[in-house]
Amino acid sequence: MRFFKTRGGRLLFLAGLFPALSQTEPASFESAHLGPGLFSYTFRRGDAQTVWGFESNSGIIQLYFPGVVAIENPPTWSRVVHSSGRIVWTVPAGPIFLDEPVTFTVRSCLNAVTTYSGSADGLGPYGAIFTDLYELPDYRRVDIIGFQALTYPGPALPVLTIERASSDVILRATAVSDGFILEASGSLDKAAQWLPVPTTISNFEFTLRVPAAEGLRFFRLRHPCIP
């Protein structure tokens, strides 16, 4: 699937159009994991004879980044954090070109790390630049508007699985950041009481065997900073 932005800021989802554009990478993108939950993302002009340009409130950089607690970006950029976990950066007063290095630093309450690449179902690319393309050296705007997909490290949400094993059930979780609590309840009603289940997390993982004879139980992983 290809994603293109209209002049009005809407995103159109087009399949199979302009394949050459999807391979264009006018921006050089560098990312770094600086410490627990802390990442930096730097954009600058690449080797292509084109550069991305951002007009006032037109064109975006977006990254999926769960558990955001702090963001630092240049004063010429603004950002919005969506409930889906996406950070969207825009330029209030353009034009601004991804020419000289631009760095965004983001901190998460999660310390497990994963690599984001490709697209999330129904949400488009995890990370991408959507904006206008300009030809160098005179910064002439190209008629085609497109995107550059990004692959980057970021904070990971845990994955919890359950399987039957004889008279027991086995719970396994991966990418479990510090602060996550396993909870269990006998109901999914709004008034249901969720109680903590003791677990030992090692290397961001745990395995727990529970007797199936205890009856119907629902399990969830909860973190104070994740809605």
Secondary structure, DSSP 8 states (H G I E B T S, - for coil): -EEEE-TTS-EEEESS--HHHHT---EEEEEEEEETTEEEEEEEE-SSSEEEEEBTTB-EEEEE-TTEEEEE--TT-EEEE-TTSEEEEE-SS--EES-S-EEEEEEES---EEEE-SEETTTEESEEEEEEEEETTTTEEEEEEEEEE--EEEE---EEEEEEETTEEEEEEES--TT-EEEEES--STT---EE-----BTTBEEEEEEGGG---EEEEE-TT--
